[in-house]
Amino acid sequence: MGELSKLPNIGKVLEKQLNEVGINSIENLREIGSKKAWIKIKNIDESACLNRLCALEGAIRNIRWHDLDESIKKDLKEFKQNYEENNL
C-alpha cells in the first residue's frame, strides 16, 4: 500500500481508485479536495456513495469520517444529491 492508505478511511480499494484517477499523494488529494476527488471516482465507479465522499473528506482532515461534524456531512450529502440529479 502507498502513501494515501496512511490516512484514515483510505484502504487498498479506495487508494487504488484514487491512483486510477490520477491522485497519487496526500498533498494531491488535499489540493483537489474531497468533492472533486469523489467526482473523479464516480466517473469510474458508479457505486461511489455518500460514505466514500465522507471518507475522502475525513481523510483530508485526518479524522475518521464518522467524526465529521453533522454540518459537514449535511453539506456533502447535499452536494452528492445535487451532483447526481444534474449529472446522471
C-alpha positions as CSV (number, residue, x, y, z in Angstrom):
1,M,0.0,0.0,0.0
2,G,1.1,3.5,-0.7
3,E,1.1,6.9,0.9
4,L,-2.6,7.5,0.7
5,S,-3.5,4.5,2.8
6,K,-1.7,6.1,5.7
7,L,-4.7,8.4,6.0
8,P,-7.8,7.4,8.0
9,N,-10.6,6.0,5.9
10,I,-8.3,5.1,2.9
11,G,-8.0,1.4,2.4
12,K,-6.5,-0.6,-0.5
13,V,-9.6,-0.3,-2.7
14,L,-10.1,3.5,-2.3
15,E,-6.3,4.1,-2.7
16,K,-6.4,2.1,-5.9
17,Q,-9.3,4.2,-7.2
18,L,-7.6,7.4,-6.3
19,N,-4.5,6.3,-8.1
20,E,-6.6,5.4,-11.2
21,V,-7.9,8.9,-11.4
22,G,-4.5,10.5,-11.0
23,I,-4.5,11.2,-7.3
24,N,-1.3,9.7,-6.0
25,S,-0.3,11.7,-2.9
26,I,-1.8,13.1,0.2
27,E,-0.9,16.6,-0.9
28,N,-2.6,16.0,-4.3
29,L,-5.8,14.8,-2.5
30,R,-5.8,17.8,-0.3
31,E,-5.3,20.2,-3.3
32,I,-8.1,18.6,-5.3
33,G,-10.5,18.3,-2.3
34,S,-13.0,15.6,-1.5
35,K,-15.7,16.7,-3.8
36,K,-13.6,16.8,-7.0
37,A,-11.9,13.5,-6.0
38,W,-15.3,11.9,-5.4
39,I,-16.5,13.0,-8.9
40,K,-13.4,11.6,-10.5
41,I,-14.0,8.3,-8.7
42,K,-17.8,8.4,-9.5
43,N,-16.8,8.6,-13.2
44,I,-15.0,5.2,-13.0
45,D,-17.2,3.6,-10.4
46,E,-21.0,4.3,-10.4
47,S,-21.3,2.7,-6.9
48,A,-19.3,5.6,-5.3
49,C,-21.7,6.6,-2.5
50,L,-22.0,9.2,0.3
51,N,-19.9,7.1,2.6
52,R,-17.0,7.3,0.1
53,L,-17.4,11.1,-0.2
54,C,-17.3,11.4,3.6
55,A,-14.3,9.0,3.8
56,L,-12.4,11.3,1.5
57,E,-13.3,14.4,3.5
58,G,-12.3,12.7,6.7
59,A,-9.0,11.6,5.2
60,I,-8.3,15.2,4.1
61,R,-9.0,16.3,7.7
62,N,-7.1,13.3,9.1
63,I,-10.1,12.0,11.1
64,R,-12.4,9.1,10.8
65,W,-15.4,10.1,8.7
66,H,-17.8,9.1,11.5
67,D,-16.3,12.1,13.4
68,L,-17.1,14.7,10.8
69,D,-19.4,17.5,12.1
70,E,-23.0,17.0,11.2
71,S,-22.9,20.2,9.2
72,I,-20.1,18.9,7.0
73,K,-22.0,15.6,6.5
74,K,-25.1,17.5,5.5
75,D,-23.1,19.7,3.1
76,L,-21.6,16.5,1.5
77,K,-25.0,14.8,1.3
78,E,-26.5,17.9,-0.5
79,F,-23.5,18.1,-2.8
80,K,-23.9,14.4,-3.8
81,Q,-27.6,14.6,-4.3
82,N,-27.2,17.8,-6.4
83,Y,-24.5,16.2,-8.5
84,E,-26.5,13.0,-9.2
85,E,-29.6,15.0,-10.1
86,N,-27.7,17.1,-12.6
87,N,-25.2,14.6,-14.0
88,L,-26.7,11.1,-14.1
